[in-house]
């Protein structure tokens, strides 16, 4: 009986191979297995390593070592030769062995290069087992080590060679260096943890369950690995769900975060949208398929702190009140305060939804986790998180281009400084902060070409303002004004008085009420939907002075002429005739960052990780930060991808 079954299996595999061959030809793809000797050619390698006997995944067997039997197989290793050939006879014999008590026991011999396997001995064994969709095959493996380079694929592979020593699994492959440390953290392991056999088995069980819906939804067509996608999934769902959930339910969870997974394949997964992209009626399709505007919207605000505990929370609460006052008859507003950023925040969002919320505004970056989970559960809910550069398309983010106001403050500082020495207190090395420092410095250079900006960080020392004053600097830029009703305190650009106190000269400030008003009006005009200005990418609304999201407040002590200069700069920025980064710029190393012929793009400004040549100071490293500053830098830091992740409890 096994002989008949084996013949039938060959007939089925032959049909499948021929279909695969025709499909590859029609799509312009190579129809046979790849040949390692041709791939390497004259390519330099760093040598080879014998790995011994390894259980290798069959789906990573990509070709043959030499061209000898190339035309006998389709690209997916199904047979192409007629049933009456010697090749077919031997294939059927192997199939009989596989179906019998003996099974296919002899290991194949193969070479591994960049995570793919190329068979030297045992092509037909591979073909038979692939026809039965076997997961693995034993193999004696020789690893061909590629020559080291800065190519991202090579860097990721070199990291894989190190991690293989810890996992013993070829399936744990990432397309980008640094990802394995995140996986170790997600699984609750220390960075140098070596997996036990039981941990390997449990991970493979979960990984295999995840890979099926990943491939079914089109993951094979993306330039990422299932392990890359699994990291995204683990940010929203617990690992245990991979073997607990039924297949259909698991596929539903993968589909829920599919836009975020697809974003991994984008070179730039985030669209930074300015004010010009907020109008839902702009563009050809918008004019034809105009949505029916809403007359009313139910909005919920989530804040992890109480207003009396945090200036940031208080400023957003004032923004909420402004929205309620201006749109009293058009919005119903819920607000949840002091939720923290964990399960209580998730519960608050769910409660708001049960109470009819159509839009969620989460007012701090740490709430992004709760927002992502809610977005996966409620794909039609409109969720906004106050943060920048978050690559999650299910959650829109919003922030302010504070650097525009910093440029004006810098110009005032250059005028007001007698000796050209100006102090600057920065908060933390997060996205947008280097842009604020540099814009301030460029503004100061505009009015005082020989100015020097002495930089201090409040994330390193709690009394940075006083330290600068003790160093003899009388004009100092302190933290931005959180709300305009705090103008009499030492916010923004200050001048030290003879008695050692500080008087505010001019301060950039955030007008969150204007942001919320414009976002809600945008939603209502679009019928409750968010205009997809990112075409499937994550969208970050980064608005500036022209939207009144950011503005300046001038102090009583500011001379009339300087006040007039500040107002002229303000109007120029609002109108777009003055661009803070529209001039020649050099960094501290003398590198030309802009020759002045073309202004820096919003993406370049947002992701600055360098300082202008007139700034004395440096961007601090993560290990230098005060403990209280580290969480926000993990989320929003300009070097967040290089920070070792923090582990939680083991889950395997």
VOTOR-916227 format. One line per 5 residues: for each residue z, y, x of C-alpha. Coordinates in steps of 0.02 Angstrom, whole numbers, plus 50000, padded with zeros to 5 digits. Layout:
Z,Y,X; ...
! end
This chain:
50000,50000,50000; 50040,50119,50143; 49861,50098,50209; 49788,50156,50044; 49908,50301,50036
49864,50348,50215; 49677,50348,50177; 49708,50454,50023; 49813,50574,50126; 49672,50592,50253
49547,50627,50113; 49663,50760,50042; 49697,50836,50214; 49510,50838,50254; 49473,50936,50096
49613,51056,50136; 49549,51077,50314; 49372,51114,50257; 49436,51241,50130; 49537,51324,50267
49386,51325,50382; 49274,51407,50251; 49407,51534,50205; 49429,51587,50387; 49241,51605,50411
49224,51710,50254; 49368,51822,50306; 49305,51842,50483; 49447,51743,50561; 49441,51611,50696
49426,51444,50601; 49500,51327,50733; 49672,51314,50816; 49699,51440,50955; 49682,51383,51135
49819,51436,51254; 49710,51429,51410; 49593,51554,51328; 49736,51665,51271; 49810,51674,51445
49645,51682,51540; 49681,51789,51692; 49841,51857,51615; 49985,51863,51737; 50138,51763,51689
50312,51766,51763; 50315,51577,51784; 50361,51429,51675; 50521,51341,51624; 50548,51162,51568
50654,51162,51409; 50661,50973,51391; 50663,50887,51222; 50672,51014,51080; 50654,51000,50891
50521,51133,50862; 50467,51209,50693; 50295,51148,50643; 50248,51314,50564; 50255,51390,50738
50130,51266,50811; 49979,51381,50827; 49854,51286,50933; 49812,51174,51079; 49836,51191,51266
49653,51158,51306; 49491,51164,51207; 49467,50975,51209; 49499,50933,51025; 49478,51109,50956
49335,51074,50833; 49424,50924,50759; 49552,51034,50669; 49550,51186,50557; 49660,51335,50600
49805,51257,50503; 49785,51091,50598; 49707,50997,50452; 49569,50872,50504; 49383,50918,50497
49299,50754,50552; 49221,50626,50435; 49329,50478,50374; 49222,50350,50468; 49257,50423,50641
49375,50352,50772; 49475,50513,50756; 49502,50481,50570; 49550,50299,50603; 49687,50350,50726
49747,50490,50609; 49764,50363,50467; 49859,50241,50581; 49983,50379,50623; 49997,50418,50439
50039,50235,50404; 50174,50242,50537; 50245,50399,50457; 50250,50315,50286; 50324,50153,50354
50498,50111,50415; 50455,50156,50594; 50399,50336,50566; 50323,50450,50698; 50451,50443,50836
50362,50488,50997; 50386,50671,51045; 50232,50776,51076; 50207,50879,51233; 50171,51063,51214
50178,51234,51293; 50268,51380,51215; 50206,51558,51240; 50278,51710,51149; 50364,51598,51021
50209,51496,50976; 50175,51315,51025; 50014,51245,51096; 49996,51056,51096; 49947,50962,51254
49978,50785,51190; 50002,50738,51006; 49879,50845,50907; 49855,50711,50775; 50043,50686,50757
50058,50872,50722; 49916,50863,50597; 49990,50716,50501; 50163,50795,50489; 50090,50963,50441
49994,50878,50300; 50161,50819,50231; 50238,50992,50257; 50368,50924,50378; 50482,51060,50446
50500,51004,50628; 50436,50886,50761; 50518,50829,50925; 50429,50897,51078; 50444,50911,51266
50421,51098,51289; 50361,51198,51438; 50390,51384,51414; 50262,51503,51487; 50356,51664,51524
50251,51823,51502; 50257,51957,51635; 50385,52089,51589; 50323,52255,51519; 50378,52396,51403
50269,52325,51265; 50382,52308,51108; 50324,52128,51082; 50368,52081,51262; 50537,52167,51249
50575,52073,51088; 50522,51908,51169; 50632,51935,51322; 50777,51966,51204; 50731,51806,51112
50740,51705,51274; 50919,51766,51295; 50968,51734,51115; 50890,51560,51115; 51027,51509,51236
51153,51557,51101; 51067,51490,50945; 50961,51345,51009; 50840,51390,50868; 50660,51442,50882
50660,51505,50704; 50773,51653,50745; 50635,51770,50800; 50625,51958,50780; 50483,52078,50807
50594,52214,50881; 50721,52213,51021; 50901,52242,50968; 50889,52145,50805; 50982,51989,50862
51142,52088,50891; 51129,52147,50710; 51110,51968,50651; 51262,51913,50750; 51359,52055,50669
51293,52014,50494; 51352,51835,50519; 51522,51892,50579; 51501,51836,50760; 51539,51920,50924
51384,51976,51020; 51399,51832,51147; 51444,51696,51020; 51356,51528,51047; 51317,51440,50884
51387,51268,50846; 51279,51131,50772; 51359,51159,50602; 51323,51346,50611; 51143,51307,50659
51123,51190,50510; 51200,51313,50386; 51094,51456,50450; 50932,51355,50445; 50972,51302,50266
50992,51483,50213; 50847,51545,50320; 50728,51413,50250; 50778,51458,50073; 50743,51642,50109
50578,51612,50200; 50500,51529,50047; 50505,51682,49931; 50469,51796,50080; 50305,51705,50112
50267,51687,49927; 50278,51875,49903; 50157,51907,50046; 50269,51908,50198; 50142,51808,50299
50026,51957,50289; 50153,52078,50363; 50176,52107,50551; 50360,52058,50541; 50456,51895,50545
50561,51816,50407; 50713,51852,50517; 50669,52038,50515; 50663,52033,50325; 50823,51931,50313
50918,52071,50401; 50863,52191,50265; 50914,52067,50129; 51086,52041,50207; 51123,52227,50189
51123,52203,50001; 51167,52021,49964; 51294,51897,50037; 51226,51758,50149; 51302,51625,50036
51182,51671,49897; 51040,51594,49999; 51095,51418,49956; 51189,51456,49795; 51054,51545,49695
50915,51448,49607; 50743,51475,49684; 50683,51590,49545; 50839,51698,49556; 50829,51707,49745
50648,51763,49733; 50704,51898,49612; 50827,51967,49741; 50693,51968,49876; 50573,52056,49758
50707,52187,49719; 50713,52244,49900; 50530,52208,49939; 50485,52393,49963; 50617,52404,50099
50552,52244,50181; 50375,52310,50173; 50436,52471,50253; 50478,52373,50411; 50292,52348,50437
50261,52536,50435; 50257,52628,50600; 50335,52776,50509; 50423,52705,50354; 50495,52874,50301
50404,53022,50226; 50491,53188,50257; 50447,53294,50104; 50463,53483,50104; 50463,53598,49952
50274,53593,49934; 50279,53408,49887; 50406,53419,49746; 50287,53470,49604; 50240,53316,49498
50086,53405,49431; 50007,53435,49601; 49858,53327,49647; 49713,53256,49549; 49803,53109,49468
49951,53219,49424; 49839,53337,49325; 49752,53194,49233; 49900,53080,49198; 50030,53213,49162
50196,53138,49110; 50281,53194,48951; 50425,53306,49006; 50603,53259,48960; 50711,53376,48858
50875,53299,48915; 50940,53199,49064; 51101,53103,49094; 51160,53130,49273; 51306,53056,49371
51383,53118,49534; 51474,52998,49651; 51585,53069,49789; 51688,52964,49908; 51815,53106,49933
51909,53223,49817; 51855,53407,49824; 52028,53459,49884; 52018,53333,50027; 51848,53379,50098
51750,53542,50117; 51590,53439,50101; 51647,53359,49938; 51702,53528,49872; 51532,53606,49912
51442,53469,49817; 51563,53485,49672; 51521,53671,49663; 51338,53618,49660; 51375,53502,49514
51461,53644,49420; 51313,53758,49454; 51194,53628,49381; 51303,53610,49225; 51312,53798,49201
51126,53831,49219; 51066,53678,49121; 51211,53662,49000; 51107,53606,48851; 50986,53498,48951
51099,53385,49053; 51248,53274,49023; 51349,53258,49183; 51473,53124,49235; 51566,53138,49399
51668,53011,49496; 51774,53074,49641; 51875,52991,49778; 51785,52824,49761; 51774,52783,49946
51613,52703,50005; 51645,52520,49964; 51670,52417,49807; 51750,52561,49710; 51593,52664,49736
51487,52518,49676; 51598,52501,49522; 51584,52688,49489; 51394,52680,49492; 51394,52530,49374
51513,52620,49256; 51402,52775,49258; 51252,52667,49214; 51347,52587,49070; 51385,52763,49010
51199,52802,49005; 51166,52881,49175; 50980,52895,49213; 51004,52978,49383; 51135,52951,49518
51176,53079,49652; 51284,53005,49790; 51344,53150,49896; 51376,53074,50069; 51283,52958,50190
51418,52820,50187; 51375,52791,50004; 51201,52727,50051; 51261,52546,50045; 51323,52562,49866
51161,52653,49821; 51051,52515,49893; 51144,52380,49797; 51127,52479,49636; 50942,52508,49670
50915,52320,49690; 51005,52283,49526; 50926,52428,49430; 50751,52460,49497; 50711,52589,49363
50866,52694,49398; 50835,52855,49497; 50957,52857,49643; 50977,52997,49770; 51088,52992,49924
51133,53148,50023; 51075,53092,50195; 50922,53095,50308; 50805,52969,50387; 50855,52818,50283
50711,52690,50275; 50749,52626,50101; 50617,52664,49971; 50729,52618,49825; 50844,52765,49865
50777,52942,49887; 50875,53051,50007; 50899,53239,50011; 50963,53361,50141; 50939,53540,50200
50842,53614,50345; 50994,53707,50411; 50901,53742,50573; 50804,53882,50486; 50963,53980,50455
51028,53934,50629; 50874,54018,50702; 50922,54181,50617; 51104,54163,50673; 51042,54136,50851
50937,54296,50845; 51092,54391,50787; 51196,54312,50926; 51069,54366,51057; 51082,54546,50998
51272,54547,50984; 51310,54463,51151; 51345,54589,51290; 51333,54468,51436; 51207,54343,51367
51338,54205,51360; 51351,54126,51187; 51454,53978,51130; 51399,53846,51007; 51511,53716,50923
51408,53568,50862; 51478,53436,50744; 51407,53264,50787; 51247,53198,50867; 51164,53156,50701
50988,53189,50637; 50957,53375,50618; 51099,53435,50729; 50997,53446,50891; 50867,53541,50788
51002,53663,50735; 51061,53687,50914; 50884,53713,50978; 50835,53831,50836; 50990,53935,50871
50947,53940,51056; 50766,53991,51021; 50826,54126,50902; 50943,54192,51037; 50800,54192,51164
50695,54292,51040; 50813,54441,51054; 50886,54408,51227; 50766,54313,51345; 50901,54279,51476
51031,54207,51358; 51129,54048,51396; 51203,53941,51257; 51361,53847,51306; 51374,53691,51198
51535,53606,51142; 51558,53464,51018; 51695,53453,50885; 51668,53264,50886; 51736,53263,51065
51875,53393,51055; 51961,53456,50899; 51988,53633,50969; 51812,53665,51034; 51809,53844,50965
51970,53891,51054; 51911,53810,51216; 51754,53917,51218; 51858,54072,51183; 51974,54029,51329
51820,54019,51440; 51787,54203,51403; 51649,54185,51274; 51668,54308,51131; 51514,54266,51024
51526,54087,50961; 51432,53988,50829; 51557,53882,50735; 51527,53756,50595; 51409,53806,50455
51484,53879,50297; 51506,53738,50169; 51499,53859,50022; 51478,54049,50009; 51654,54078,49939
51732,54037,50109; 51653,54185,50201; 51814,54264,50263; 51858,54115,50371; 51793,54077,50547
51633,53993,50492; 51459,54020,50561; 51428,54148,50699; 51593,54230,50744; 51652,54368,50860
51823,54356,50940; 51932,54508,50908; 52052,54587,51035; 52198,54500,50950; 52117,54330,50975
52064,54308,50794; 51884,54278,50740; 51776,54378,50620; 51621,54304,50542; 51457,54396,50580
51330,54286,50492; 51337,54108,50430; 51208,53980,50376; 51265,53895,50216; 51214,53754,50101
51174,53791,49918; 51189,53619,49840; 51178,53691,49666; 51001,53749,49703; 50957,53574,49768
51025,53486,49614; 50942,53610,49497; 50771,53585,49577; 50787,53395,49586; 50838,53382,49403
50700,53499,49347; 50576,53398,49451; 50634,53238,49367; 50626,53311,49193; 50452,53382,49221
50395,53211,49282; 50462,53122,49128; 50613,53055,49221; 50513,52976,49362; 50508,53031,49543
50338,53089,49606; 50287,52962,49739; 50246,53084,49878; 50277,52945,50003; 50151,52820,49929
50276,52677,49935; 50372,52739,50087; 50552,52797,50087; 50556,52982,50043; 50675,53110,50116
50676,53278,50028; 50714,53398,50170; 50715,53571,50095; 50744,53739,50176; 50762,53923,50140
50606,53938,50031; 50691,53824,49903; 50859,53914,49924; 50936,53748,49977; 50989,53842,50134
51030,54026,50152; 51129,54148,50258; 51280,54254,50219; 51304,54413,50321; 51477,54478,50363
51542,54654,50336; 51550,54688,50524; 51365,54658,50554; 51279,54822,50608; 51148,54889,50490
51004,54867,50612; 51051,54688,50650; 51070,54656,50464; 50894,54721,50437; 50828,54607,50577
50913,54457,50498; 50837,54498,50328; 50663,54516,50404; 50678,54346,50487; 50744,54271,50325
50595,54335,50226; 50474,54275,50360; 50546,54099,50357; 50543,54094,50166; 50362,54150,50164
50313,54033,50306; 50254,54171,50424; 50397,54137,50546; 50420,53960,50613; 50573,53930,50724
50481,53796,50824; 50312,53882,50826; 50319,53939,51008; 50315,53864,51185; 50470,53758,51214
50539,53668,51367; 50685,53548,51369; 50827,53539,51494; 50722,53431,51612; 50580,53557,51611
50468,53448,51503; 50351,53546,51389; 50397,53495,51211; 50275,53619,51133; 50143,53729,51210
50151,53845,51061; 49977,53806,50997; 50041,53696,50856; 50215,53702,50776; 50320,53545,50784
50308,53435,50629; 50455,53406,50513; 50470,53228,50579; 50477,53291,50759; 50608,53421,50714
50716,53301,50613; 50718,53168,50749; 50748,53282,50899; 50858,53199,51030; 50837,53331,51167
50900,53507,51202; 50811,53668,51251; 50815,53730,51430; 50933,53876,51392; 51068,53760,51324
51210,53710,51441; 51280,53546,51381; 51224,53372,51330; 51213,53257,51179; 51369,53147,51192
51362,52958,51198; 51440,52850,51063; 51584,52793,51173; 51633,52975,51204; 51658,53016,51020
51826,53036,50935; 51859,52885,50820; 51842,52991,50662; 51664,53043,50712; 51596,52870,50744
51559,52807,50567; 51438,52949,50525; 51351,52930,50695; 51326,52745,50659; 51236,52792,50500
51145,52951,50549; 51156,52964,50739; 51001,53011,50837; 51029,52853,50940; 51096,52743,50799
50978,52599,50841; 51058,52582,51013; 51239,52573,50948; 51309,52396,50952; 51345,52344,50772
51521,52312,50709; 51555,52135,50653; 51647,52079,50499; 51723,51909,50460; 51624,51748,50495
51516,51688,50350; 51437,51529,50420
! end
